[in-house]
Amino acid sequence: AGNYPALLVELKWNQNAMTAIEQIKEKKYPISVEAYTGEILLVGISYDKKSKVHQCMIEEIVKD
């Protein structure tokens, strides 16, 4: 274990990708993979239904 990153992904419609990342943190999803020894990445994806444009943000959880 630890060779591949754990990915926590949140998809939002008609909002921005940062909102998705913030929701992952607020709902404390990273706690579920805290024991994982590898890298933990938060992935926030947003999709605008009108413009068909998507955004993606990736943020690494820095462990103490």
Predicted model as a PDB file, atoms N, CA, C, CB and O in Angstrom, pLDDT in the B-factor column:
MODEL        1                                                                  
ATOM      1  N   ALA A   1       0.852  -1.195   0.000  1.00 51.00           N  
ATOM      2  CA  ALA A   1       0.000   0.000   0.000  1.00 51.00           C  
ATOM      3  C   ALA A   1       0.883   1.239   0.000  1.00 51.00           C  
ATOM      4  CB  ALA A   1      -0.962   0.009   1.231  1.00 51.00           C  
ATOM      5  O   ALA A   1       2.060   1.173   0.357  1.00 51.00           O  
ATOM      6  N   GLY A   2       0.328   2.333  -0.390  1.00 52.00           N  
ATOM      7  CA  GLY A   2       1.073   3.582  -0.368  1.00 52.00           C  
ATOM      8  C   GLY A   2       1.683   3.948  -1.707  1.00 52.00           C  
ATOM      9  O   GLY A   2       2.241   5.036  -1.854  1.00 52.00           O  
ATOM     10  N   ASN A   3       1.585   3.046  -2.700  1.00 75.00           N  
ATOM     11  CA  ASN A   3       2.150   3.356  -4.007  1.00 75.00           C  
ATOM     12  C   ASN A   3       1.219   4.224  -4.851  1.00 75.00           C  
ATOM     13  CB  ASN A   3       2.465   2.075  -4.748  1.00 75.00           C  
ATOM     14  O   ASN A   3       1.671   4.939  -5.746  1.00 75.00           O  
ATOM     15  N   TYR A   4      -0.058   4.162  -4.569  1.00 84.00           N  
ATOM     16  CA  TYR A   4      -1.043   4.919  -5.341  1.00 84.00           C  
ATOM     17  C   TYR A   4      -1.760   5.881  -4.410  1.00 84.00           C  
ATOM     18  CB  TYR A   4      -2.058   3.972  -6.045  1.00 84.00           C  
ATOM     19  O   TYR A   4      -2.021   5.546  -3.255  1.00 84.00           O  
ATOM     20  N   PRO A   5      -2.085   7.077  -4.899  1.00 87.00           N  
ATOM     21  CA  PRO A   5      -2.793   8.014  -4.025  1.00 87.00           C  
ATOM     22  C   PRO A   5      -4.240   7.595  -3.782  1.00 87.00           C  
ATOM     23  CB  PRO A   5      -2.758   9.411  -4.623  1.00 87.00           C  
ATOM     24  O   PRO A   5      -4.882   7.000  -4.648  1.00 87.00           O  
ATOM     25  N   ALA A   6      -4.738   7.912  -2.600  1.00 87.00           N  
ATOM     26  CA  ALA A   6      -6.167   7.765  -2.321  1.00 87.00           C  
ATOM     27  C   ALA A   6      -6.830   9.012  -2.897  1.00 87.00           C  
ATOM     28  CB  ALA A   6      -6.466   7.594  -0.756  1.00 87.00           C  
ATOM     29  O   ALA A   6      -6.343  10.125  -2.696  1.00 87.00           O  
ATOM     30  N   LEU A   7      -7.939   8.831  -3.612  1.00 90.00           N  
ATOM     31  CA  LEU A   7      -8.637   9.959  -4.220  1.00 90.00           C  
ATOM     32  C   LEU A   7     -10.002  10.139  -3.577  1.00 90.00           C  
ATOM     33  CB  LEU A   7      -8.782   9.757  -5.737  1.00 90.00           C  
ATOM     34  O   LEU A   7     -10.780   9.189  -3.484  1.00 90.00           O  
ATOM     35  N   LEU A   8     -10.290  11.342  -3.139  1.00 90.00           N  
ATOM     36  CA  LEU A   8     -11.613  11.686  -2.620  1.00 90.00           C  
ATOM     37  C   LEU A   8     -12.193  12.678  -3.614  1.00 90.00           C  
ATOM     38  CB  LEU A   8     -11.550  12.288  -1.138  1.00 90.00           C  
ATOM     39  O   LEU A   8     -11.666  13.778  -3.781  1.00 90.00           O  
ATOM     40  N   VAL A   9     -13.269  12.292  -4.271  1.00 93.00           N  
ATOM     41  CA  VAL A   9     -13.799  13.084  -5.389  1.00 93.00           C  
ATOM     42  C   VAL A   9     -15.198  13.600  -5.074  1.00 93.00           C  
ATOM     43  CB  VAL A   9     -13.825  12.248  -6.681  1.00 93.00           C  
ATOM     44  O   VAL A   9     -16.035  12.869  -4.545  1.00 93.00           O  
ATOM     45  N   GLU A  10     -15.440  14.853  -5.399  1.00 92.00           N  
ATOM     46  CA  GLU A  10     -16.758  15.469  -5.229  1.00 92.00           C  
ATOM     47  C   GLU A  10     -17.100  16.180  -6.530  1.00 92.00           C  
ATOM     48  CB  GLU A  10     -16.784  16.468  -4.006  1.00 92.00           C  
ATOM     49  O   GLU A  10     -16.292  16.939  -7.065  1.00 92.00           O  
ATOM     50  N   LEU A  11     -18.304  15.928  -7.033  1.00 92.00           N  
ATOM     51  CA  LEU A  11     -18.774  16.559  -8.260  1.00 92.00           C  
ATOM     52  C   LEU A  11     -19.890  17.542  -7.920  1.00 92.00           C  
ATOM     53  CB  LEU A  11     -19.266  15.494  -9.281  1.00 92.00           C  
ATOM     54  O   LEU A  11     -20.807  17.216  -7.167  1.00 92.00           O  
ATOM     55  N   LYS A  12     -19.804  18.738  -8.475  1.00 92.00           N  
ATOM     56  CA  LYS A  12     -20.831  19.767  -8.265  1.00 92.00           C  
ATOM     57  C   LYS A  12     -21.382  20.216  -9.607  1.00 92.00           C  
ATOM     58  CB  LYS A  12     -20.256  20.980  -7.483  1.00 92.00           C  
ATOM     59  O   LYS A  12     -20.640  20.353 -10.579  1.00 92.00           O  
ATOM     60  N   TRP A  13     -22.680  20.443  -9.655  1.00 91.00           N  
ATOM     61  CA  TRP A  13     -23.314  21.014 -10.851  1.00 91.00           C  
ATOM     62  C   TRP A  13     -23.472  22.512 -10.644  1.00 91.00           C  
ATOM     63  CB  TRP A  13     -24.702  20.342 -11.140  1.00 91.00           C  
ATOM     64  O   TRP A  13     -23.948  22.951  -9.597  1.00 91.00           O  
ATOM     65  N   ASN A  14     -23.077  23.293 -11.630  1.00 90.00           N  
ATOM     66  CA  ASN A  14     -23.294  24.744 -11.633  1.00 90.00           C  
ATOM     67  C   ASN A  14     -22.724  25.459 -10.407  1.00 90.00           C  
ATOM     68  CB  ASN A  14     -24.763  25.027 -11.725  1.00 90.00           C  
ATOM     69  O   ASN A  14     -23.268  26.469  -9.961  1.00 90.00           O  
ATOM     70  N   GLN A  15     -21.640  24.934  -9.877  1.00 90.00           N  
ATOM     71  CA  GLN A  15     -20.893  25.613  -8.815  1.00 90.00           C  
ATOM     72  C   GLN A  15     -19.431  25.503  -9.209  1.00 90.00           C  
ATOM     73  CB  GLN A  15     -21.170  24.982  -7.373  1.00 90.00           C  
ATOM     74  O   GLN A  15     -19.116  24.945 -10.260  1.00 90.00           O  
ATOM     75  N   ASN A  16     -18.528  26.029  -8.378  1.00 89.00           N  
ATOM     76  CA  ASN A  16     -17.134  25.919  -8.800  1.00 89.00           C  
ATOM     77  C   ASN A  16     -16.426  24.754  -8.103  1.00 89.00           C  
ATOM     78  CB  ASN A  16     -16.395  27.225  -8.515  1.00 89.00           C  
ATOM     79  O   ASN A  16     -16.914  24.200  -7.119  1.00 89.00           O  
ATOM     80  N   ALA A  17     -15.271  24.408  -8.644  1.00 92.00           N  
ATOM     81  CA  ALA A  17     -14.532  23.247  -8.153  1.00 92.00           C  
ATOM     82  C   ALA A  17     -14.058  23.453  -6.712  1.00 92.00           C  
ATOM     83  CB  ALA A  17     -13.333  22.962  -9.063  1.00 92.00           C  
ATOM     84  O   ALA A  17     -13.964  22.494  -5.946  1.00 92.00           O  
ATOM     85  N   MET A  18     -13.758  24.708  -6.340  1.00 91.00           N  
ATOM     86  CA  MET A  18     -13.316  24.981  -4.968  1.00 91.00           C  
ATOM     87  C   MET A  18     -14.430  24.643  -3.986  1.00 91.00           C  
ATOM     88  CB  MET A  18     -12.890  26.463  -4.810  1.00 91.00           C  
ATOM     89  O   MET A  18     -14.153  24.154  -2.891  1.00 91.00           O  
ATOM     90  N   THR A  19     -15.676  24.891  -4.355  1.00 92.00           N  
ATOM     91  CA  THR A  19     -16.819  24.536  -3.506  1.00 92.00           C  
ATOM     92  C   THR A  19     -16.826  23.031  -3.248  1.00 92.00           C  
ATOM     93  CB  THR A  19     -18.156  24.980  -4.165  1.00 92.00           C  
ATOM     94  O   THR A  19     -17.116  22.586  -2.138  1.00 92.00           O  
ATOM     95  N   ALA A  20     -16.507  22.259  -4.270  1.00 92.00           N  
ATOM     96  CA  ALA A  20     -16.460  20.806  -4.126  1.00 92.00           C  
ATOM     97  C   ALA A  20     -15.352  20.386  -3.166  1.00 92.00           C  
ATOM     98  CB  ALA A  20     -16.255  20.141  -5.491  1.00 92.00           C  
ATOM     99  O   ALA A  20     -15.566  19.519  -2.320  1.00 92.00           O  
ATOM    100  N   ILE A  21     -14.175  20.989  -3.286  1.00 91.00           N  
ATOM    101  CA  ILE A  21     -13.054  20.694  -2.376  1.00 91.00           C  
ATOM    102  C   ILE A  21     -13.443  21.049  -0.943  1.00 91.00           C  
ATOM    103  CB  ILE A  21     -11.772  21.476  -2.798  1.00 91.00           C  
ATOM    104  O   ILE A  21     -13.185  20.278  -0.018  1.00 91.00           O  
ATOM    105  N   GLU A  22     -14.064  22.217  -0.756  1.00 92.00           N  
ATOM    106  CA  GLU A  22     -14.470  22.643   0.586  1.00 92.00           C  
ATOM    107  C   GLU A  22     -15.482  21.670   1.188  1.00 92.00           C  
ATOM    108  CB  GLU A  22     -15.065  24.060   0.541  1.00 92.00           C  
ATOM    109  O   GLU A  22     -15.446  21.399   2.388  1.00 92.00           O  
ATOM    110  N   GLN A  23     -16.376  21.150   0.363  1.00 91.00           N  
ATOM    111  CA  GLN A  23     -17.361  20.200   0.882  1.00 91.00           C  
ATOM    112  C   GLN A  23     -16.682  18.919   1.359  1.00 91.00           C  
ATOM    113  CB  GLN A  23     -18.410  19.874  -0.193  1.00 91.00           C  
ATOM    114  O   GLN A  23     -17.062  18.361   2.388  1.00 91.00           O  
ATOM    115  N   ILE A  24     -15.684  18.454   0.620  1.00 87.00           N  
ATOM    116  CA  ILE A  24     -14.945  17.258   1.046  1.00 87.00           C  
ATOM    117  C   ILE A  24     -14.378  17.494   2.441  1.00 87.00           C  
ATOM    118  CB  ILE A  24     -13.802  16.912   0.037  1.00 87.00           C  
ATOM    119  O   ILE A  24     -14.463  16.620   3.304  1.00 87.00           O  
ATOM    120  N   LYS A  25     -13.801  18.670   2.663  1.00 89.00           N  
ATOM    121  CA  LYS A  25     -13.196  18.988   3.968  1.00 89.00           C  
ATOM    122  C   LYS A  25     -14.262  19.126   5.055  1.00 89.00           C  
ATOM    123  CB  LYS A  25     -12.371  20.288   3.874  1.00 89.00           C  
ATOM    124  O   LYS A  25     -14.105  18.590   6.151  1.00 89.00           O  
ATOM    125  N   GLU A  26     -15.348  19.844   4.753  1.00 91.00           N  
ATOM    126  CA  GLU A  26     -16.413  20.066   5.740  1.00 91.00           C  
ATOM    127  C   GLU A  26     -17.042  18.760   6.201  1.00 91.00           C  
ATOM    128  CB  GLU A  26     -17.489  20.974   5.160  1.00 91.00           C  
ATOM    129  O   GLU A  26     -17.347  18.592   7.382  1.00 91.00           O  
ATOM    130  N   LYS A  27     -17.236  17.840   5.267  1.00 89.00           N  
ATOM    131  CA  LYS A  27     -17.863  16.565   5.611  1.00 89.00           C  
ATOM    132  C   LYS A  27     -16.862  15.560   6.168  1.00 89.00           C  
ATOM    133  CB  LYS A  27     -18.547  15.980   4.395  1.00 89.00           C  
ATOM    134  O   LYS A  27     -17.205  14.417   6.470  1.00 89.00           O  
ATOM    135  N   LYS A  28     -15.614  16.015   6.298  1.00 86.00           N  
ATOM    136  CA  LYS A  28     -14.560  15.218   6.909  1.00 86.00           C  
ATOM    137  C   LYS A  28     -14.318  13.880   6.209  1.00 86.00           C  
ATOM    138  CB  LYS A  28     -14.893  14.974   8.343  1.00 86.00           C  
ATOM    139  O   LYS A  28     -13.965  12.891   6.851  1.00 86.00           O  
ATOM    140  N   TYR A  29     -14.509  13.860   4.898  1.00 80.00           N  
ATOM    141  CA  TYR A  29     -14.230  12.641   4.136  1.00 80.00           C  
ATOM    142  C   TYR A  29     -12.793  12.138   4.315  1.00 80.00           C  
ATOM    143  CB  TYR A  29     -14.498  12.888   2.667  1.00 80.00           C  
ATOM    144  O   TYR A  29     -12.581  10.926   4.348  1.00 80.00           O  
ATOM    145  N   PRO A  30     -11.786  13.040   4.433  1.00 76.00           N  
ATOM    146  CA  PRO A  30     -10.414  12.531   4.564  1.00 76.00           C  
ATOM    147  C   PRO A  30     -10.196  11.618   5.774  1.00 76.00           C  
ATOM    148  CB  PRO A  30      -9.463  13.686   4.648  1.00 76.00           C  
ATOM    149  O   PRO A  30      -9.286  10.788   5.763  1.00 76.00           O  
ATOM    150  N   ILE A  31     -11.018  11.762   6.813  1.00 81.00           N  
ATOM    151  CA  ILE A  31     -10.869  10.906   7.995  1.00 81.00           C  
ATOM    152  C   ILE A  31     -11.017   9.431   7.623  1.00 81.00           C  
ATOM    153  CB  ILE A  31     -11.907  11.287   9.069  1.00 81.00           C  
ATOM    154  O   ILE A  31     -10.378   8.567   8.225  1.00 81.00           O  
ATOM    155  N   SER A  32     -11.862   9.147   6.627  1.00 80.00           N  
ATOM    156  CA  SER A  32     -12.105   7.761   6.245  1.00 80.00           C  
ATOM    157  C   SER A  32     -10.871   7.080   5.658  1.00 80.00           C  
ATOM    158  CB  SER A  32     -13.232   7.699   5.251  1.00 80.00           C  
ATOM    159  O   SER A  32     -10.798   5.852   5.632  1.00 80.00           O  
ATOM    160  N   VAL A  33      -9.907   7.859   5.189  1.00 82.00           N  
ATOM    161  CA  VAL A  33      -8.692   7.269   4.628  1.00 82.00           C  
ATOM    162  C   VAL A  33      -7.444   7.724   5.381  1.00 82.00           C  
ATOM    163  CB  VAL A  33      -8.567   7.629   3.149  1.00 82.00           C  
ATOM    164  O   VAL A  33      -6.326   7.611   4.878  1.00 82.00           O  
ATOM    165  N   GLU A  34      -7.649   8.236   6.587  1.00 77.00           N  
ATOM    166  CA  GLU A  34      -6.550   8.773   7.388  1.00 77.00           C  
ATOM    167  C   GLU A  34      -5.428   7.757   7.614  1.00 77.00           C  
ATOM    168  CB  GLU A  34      -7.076   9.249   8.722  1.00 77.00           C  
ATOM    169  O   GLU A  34      -4.249   8.112   7.624  1.00 77.00           O  
ATOM    170  N   ALA A  35      -5.806   6.502   7.793  1.00 81.00           N  
ATOM    171  CA  ALA A  35      -4.810   5.469   8.080  1.00 81.00           C  
ATOM    172  C   ALA A  35      -3.991   5.097   6.840  1.00 81.00           C  
ATOM    173  CB  ALA A  35      -5.495   4.227   8.637  1.00 81.00           C  
ATOM    174  O   ALA A  35      -2.974   4.411   6.940  1.00 81.00           O  
ATOM    175  N   TYR A  36      -4.443   5.554   5.685  1.00 79.00           N  
ATOM    176  CA  TYR A  36      -3.744   5.242   4.444  1.00 79.00           C  
ATOM    177  C   TYR A  36      -2.358   5.873   4.482  1.00 79.00           C  
ATOM    178  CB  TYR A  36      -4.545   5.742   3.210  1.00 79.00           C  
ATOM    179  O   TYR A  36      -2.219   7.055   4.799  1.00 79.00           O  
ATOM    180  N   THR A  37      -1.344   5.097   4.164  1.00 76.00           N  
ATOM    181  CA  THR A  37       0.024   5.602   4.305  1.00 76.00           C  
ATOM    182  C   THR A  37       0.490   6.436   3.119  1.00 76.00           C  
ATOM    183  CB  THR A  37       0.966   4.455   4.499  1.00 76.00           C  
ATOM    184  O   THR A  37       1.456   7.192   3.224  1.00 76.00           O  
ATOM    185  N   GLY A  38      -0.199   6.294   1.992  1.00 82.00           N  
ATOM    186  CA  GLY A  38       0.218   7.039   0.805  1.00 82.00           C  
ATOM    187  C   GLY A  38      -0.359   8.438   0.756  1.00 82.00           C  
ATOM    188  O   GLY A  38      -0.940   8.940   1.719  1.00 82.00           O  
ATOM    189  N   GLU A  39      -0.176   9.041  -0.394  1.00 87.00           N  
ATOM    190  CA  GLU A  39      -0.662  10.387  -0.654  1.00 87.00           C  
ATOM    191  C   GLU A  39      -2.198  10.384  -0.707  1.00 87.00           C  
ATOM    192  CB  GLU A  39      -0.065  10.934  -1.980  1.00 87.00           C  
ATOM    193  O   GLU A  39      -2.804   9.443  -1.219  1.00 87.00           O  
ATOM    194  N   ILE A  40      -2.814  11.432  -0.180  1.00 88.00           N  
ATOM    195  CA  ILE A  40      -4.273  11.573  -0.247  1.00 88.00           C  
ATOM    196  C   ILE A  40      -4.566  12.833  -1.050  1.00 88.00           C  
ATOM    197  CB  ILE A  40      -4.926  11.642   1.196  1.00 88.00           C  
ATOM    198  O   ILE A  40      -4.109  13.924  -0.710  1.00 88.00           O  
ATOM    199  N   LEU A  41      -5.338  12.664  -2.124  1.00 92.00           N  
ATOM    200  CA  LEU A  41      -5.671  13.789  -2.985  1.00 92.00           C  
ATOM    201  C   LEU A  41      -7.170  14.063  -2.951  1.00 92.00           C  
ATOM    202  CB  LEU A  41      -5.209  13.521  -4.423  1.00 92.00           C  
ATOM    203  O   LEU A  41      -7.986  13.145  -3.038  1.00 92.00           O  
ATOM    204  N   LEU A  42      -7.518  15.335  -2.824  1.00 92.00           N  
ATOM    205  CA  LEU A  42      -8.910  15.766  -2.902  1.00 92.00           C  
ATOM    206  C   LEU A  42      -9.126  16.255  -4.336  1.00 92.00           C  
ATOM    207  CB  LEU A  42      -9.247  16.901  -1.828  1.00 92.00           C  
ATOM    208  O   LEU A  42      -8.333  17.042  -4.854  1.00 92.00           O  
ATOM    209  N   VAL A  43     -10.190  15.790  -4.966  1.00 95.00           N  
ATOM    210  CA  VAL A  43     -10.470  16.171  -6.345  1.00 95.00           C  
ATOM    211  C   VAL A  43     -11.854  16.820  -6.394  1.00 95.00           C  
ATOM    212  CB  VAL A  43     -10.391  14.932  -7.303  1.00 95.00           C  
ATOM    213  O   VAL A  43     -12.861  16.174  -6.102  1.00 95.00           O  
ATOM    214  N   GLY A  44     -11.895  18.073  -6.758  1.00 95.00           N  
ATOM    215  CA  GLY A  44     -13.153  18.790  -6.892  1.00 95.00           C  
ATOM    216  C   GLY A  44     -13.446  19.030  -8.355  1.00 95.00           C  
ATOM    217  O   GLY A  44     -12.623  19.606  -9.067  1.00 95.00           O  
ATOM    218  N   ILE A  45     -14.608  18.595  -8.813  1.00 95.00           N  
ATOM    219  CA  ILE A  45     -14.984  18.763 -10.212  1.00 95.00           C  
ATOM    220  C   ILE A  45     -16.307  19.516 -10.270  1.00 95.00           C  
ATOM    221  CB  ILE A  45     -15.090  17.385 -10.940  1.00 95.00           C  
ATOM    222  O   ILE A  45     -17.241  19.204  -9.532  1.00 95.00           O  
ATOM    223  N   SER A  46     -16.380  20.500 -11.144  1.00 95.00           N  
ATOM    224  CA  SER A  46     -17.648  21.202 -11.337  1.00 95.00           C  
ATOM    225  C   SER A  46     -18.005  21.150 -12.815  1.00 95.00           C  
ATOM    226  CB  SER A  46     -17.566  22.681 -10.831  1.00 95.00           C  
ATOM    227  O   SER A  46     -17.137  21.107 -13.687  1.00 95.00           O  
ATOM    228  N   TYR A  47     -19.294  21.156 -13.064  1.00 94.00           N  
ATOM    229  CA  TYR A  47     -19.774  21.107 -14.457  1.00 94.00           C  
ATOM    230  C   TYR A  47     -20.923  22.080 -14.599  1.00 94.00           C  
ATOM    231  CB  TYR A  47     -20.218  19.661 -14.867  1.00 94.00           C  
ATOM    232  O   TYR A  47     -21.904  22.017 -13.858  1.00 94.00           O  
ATOM    233  N   ASP A  48     -20.790  22.986 -15.564  1.00 92.00           N  
ATOM    234  CA  ASP A  48     -21.838  23.959 -15.840  1.00 92.00           C  
ATOM    235  C   ASP A  48     -22.729  23.407 -16.952  1.00 92.00           C  
ATOM    236  CB  ASP A  48     -21.232  25.347 -16.238  1.00 92.00           C  
ATOM    237  O   ASP A  48     -22.288  23.242 -18.089  1.00 92.00           O  
ATOM    238  N   LYS A  49     -23.970  23.127 -16.614  1.00 91.00           N  
ATOM    239  CA  LYS A  49     -24.883  22.491 -17.577  1.00 91.00           C  
ATOM    240  C   LYS A  49     -25.167  23.364 -18.795  1.00 91.00           C  
ATOM    241  CB  LYS A  49     -26.189  22.146 -16.896  1.00 91.00           C  
ATOM    242  O   LYS A  49     -25.369  22.849 -19.895  1.00 91.00           O  
ATOM    243  N   LYS A  50     -25.183  24.695 -18.604  1.00 92.00           N  
ATOM    244  CA  LYS A  50     -25.467  25.585 -19.736  1.00 92.00           C  
ATOM    245  C   LYS A  50     -24.284  25.683 -20.685  1.00 92.00           C  
ATOM    246  CB  LYS A  50     -25.839  26.975 -19.236  1.00 92.00           C  
ATOM    247  O   LYS A  50     -24.426  25.463 -21.888  1.00 92.00           O  
ATOM    248  N   SER A  51     -23.133  26.009 -20.153  1.00 94.00           N  
ATOM    249  CA  SER A  51     -21.961  26.241 -21.004  1.00 94.00           C  
ATOM    250  C   SER A  51     -21.222  24.958 -21.361  1.00 94.00           C  
ATOM    251  CB  SER A  51     -21.010  27.189 -20.320  1.00 94.00           C  
ATOM    252  O   SER A  51     -20.378  24.948 -22.257  1.00 94.00           O  
ATOM    253  N   LYS A  52     -21.541  23.880 -20.657  1.00 92.00           N  
ATOM    254  CA  LYS A  52     -20.872  22.579 -20.857  1.00 92.00           C  
ATOM    255  C   LYS A  52     -19.384  22.627 -20.476  1.00 92.00           C  
ATOM    256  CB  LYS A  52     -21.013  22.135 -22.323  1.00 92.00           C  
ATOM    257  O   LYS A  52     -18.596  21.783 -20.902  1.00 92.00           O  
ATOM    258  N   VAL A  53     -19.021  23.623 -19.673  1.00 92.00           N  
ATOM    259  CA  VAL A  53     -17.628  23.774 -19.253  1.00 92.00           C  
ATOM    260  C   VAL A  53     -17.439  23.070 -17.912  1.00 92.00           C  
ATOM    261  CB  VAL A  53     -17.228  25.284 -19.152  1.00 92.00           C  
ATOM    262  O   VAL A  53     -18.305  23.125 -17.039  1.00 92.00           O  
ATOM    263  N   HIS A  54     -16.297  22.410 -17.766  1.00 92.00           N  
ATOM    264  CA  HIS A  54     -16.017  21.808 -16.459  1.00 92.00           C  
ATOM    265  C   HIS A  54     -14.717  22.381 -15.904  1.00 92.00           C  
ATOM    266  CB  HIS A  54     -15.930  20.257 -16.567  1.00 92.00           C  
ATOM    267  O   HIS A  54     -13.855  22.858 -16.642  1.00 92.00           O  
ATOM    268  N   GLN A  55     -14.608  22.318 -14.593  1.00 94.00           N  
ATOM    269  CA  GLN A  55     -13.407  22.735 -13.872  1.00 94.00           C  
ATOM    270  C   GLN A  55     -12.978  21.555 -13.025  1.00 94.00           C  
ATOM    271  CB  GLN A  55     -13.659  24.022 -12.989  1.00 94.00           C  
ATOM    272  O   GLN A  55     -13.810  20.761 -12.586  1.00 94.00           O  
ATOM    273  N   CYS A  56     -11.697  21.440 -12.800  1.00 95.00           N  
ATOM    274  CA  CYS A  56     -11.207  20.393 -11.915  1.00 95.00           C  
ATOM    275  C   CYS A  56     -10.088  20.977 -11.070  1.00 95.00           C  
ATOM    276  CB  CYS A  56     -10.717  19.148 -12.718  1.00 95.00           C  
ATOM    277  O   CYS A  56      -9.194  21.642 -11.594  1.00 95.00           O  
ATOM    278  N   MET A  57     -10.131  20.734  -9.778  1.00 95.00           N  
ATOM    279  CA  MET A  57      -9.066  21.154  -8.870  1.00 95.00           C  
ATOM    280  C   MET A  57      -8.604  19.935  -8.107  1.00 95.00           C  
ATOM    281  CB  MET A  57      -9.542  22.281  -7.898  1.00 95.00           C  
ATOM    282  O   MET A  57      -9.411  19.085  -7.730  1.00 95.00           O  
ATOM    283  N   ILE A  58      -7.306  19.848  -7.878  1.00 95.00           N  
ATOM    284  CA  ILE A  58      -6.757  18.755  -7.096  1.00 95.00           C  
ATOM    285  C   ILE A  58      -5.913  19.364  -5.986  1.00 95.00           C  
ATOM    286  CB  ILE A  58      -5.915  17.775  -7.984  1.00 95.00           C  
ATOM    287  O   ILE A  58      -5.090  20.247  -6.227  1.00 95.00           O  
ATOM    288  N   GLU A  59      -6.128  18.883  -4.773  1.00 94.00           N  
ATOM    289  CA  GLU A  59      -5.392  19.400  -3.625  1.00 94.00           C  
ATOM    290  C   GLU A  59      -4.886  18.212  -2.810  1.00 94.00           C  
ATOM    291  CB  GLU A  59      -6.286  20.349  -2.752  1.00 94.00           C  
ATOM    292  O   GLU A  59      -5.624  17.261  -2.553  1.00 94.00           O  
ATOM    293  N   GLU A  60      -3.634  18.283  -2.415  1.00 93.00           N  
ATOM    294  CA  GLU A  60      -3.053  17.209  -1.619  1.00 93.00           C  
ATOM    295  C   GLU A  60      -3.289  17.480  -0.134  1.00 93.00           C  
ATOM    296  CB  GLU A  60      -1.541  17.065  -1.914  1.00 93.00           C  
ATOM    297  O   GLU A  60      -3.149  18.610   0.333  1.00 93.00           O  
ATOM    298  N   ILE A  61      -3.646  16.432   0.596  1.00 87.00           N  
ATOM    299  CA  ILE A  61      -3.769  16.551   2.050  1.00 87.00           C  
ATOM    300  C   ILE A  61      -2.348  16.408   2.605  1.00 87.00           C  
ATOM    301  CB  ILE A  61      -4.768  15.452   2.664  1.00 87.00           C  
ATOM    302  O   ILE A  61      -1.675  15.408   2.356  1.00 87.00           O  
ATOM    303  N   VAL A  62      -1.910  17.398   3.346  1.00 79.00           N  
ATOM    304  CA  VAL A  62      -0.574  17.344   3.952  1.00 79.00           C  
ATOM    305  C   VAL A  62      -0.721  16.764   5.348  1.00 79.00           C  
ATOM    306  CB  VAL A  62       0.104  18.767   3.998  1.00 79.00           C  
ATOM    307  O   VAL A  62      -1.400  17.324   6.208  1.00 79.00           O  
ATOM    308  N   LYS A  63      -0.074  15.636   5.550  1.00 73.00           N  
ATOM    309  CA  LYS A  63      -0.142  14.972   6.857  1.00 73.00           C  
ATOM    310  C   LYS A  63       0.916  15.546   7.791  1.00 73.00           C  
ATOM    311  CB  LYS A  63       0.046  13.440   6.708  1.00 73.00           C  
ATOM    312  O   LYS A  63       2.011  15.914   7.364  1.00 73.00           O  
ATOM    313  N   ASP A  64       0.572  15.614   9.058  1.00 68.00           N  
ATOM    314  CA  ASP A  64       1.520  16.148  10.057  1.00 68.00           C  
ATOM    315  C   ASP A  64       2.673  15.196  10.293  1.00 68.00           C  
ATOM    316  CB  ASP A  64       0.807  16.425  11.380  1.00 68.00           C  
ATOM    317  O   ASP A  64       3.558  15.486  11.098  1.00 68.00           O  
TER     318      ASP A  64                                                      
ENDMDL                                                                          
END                                                                             
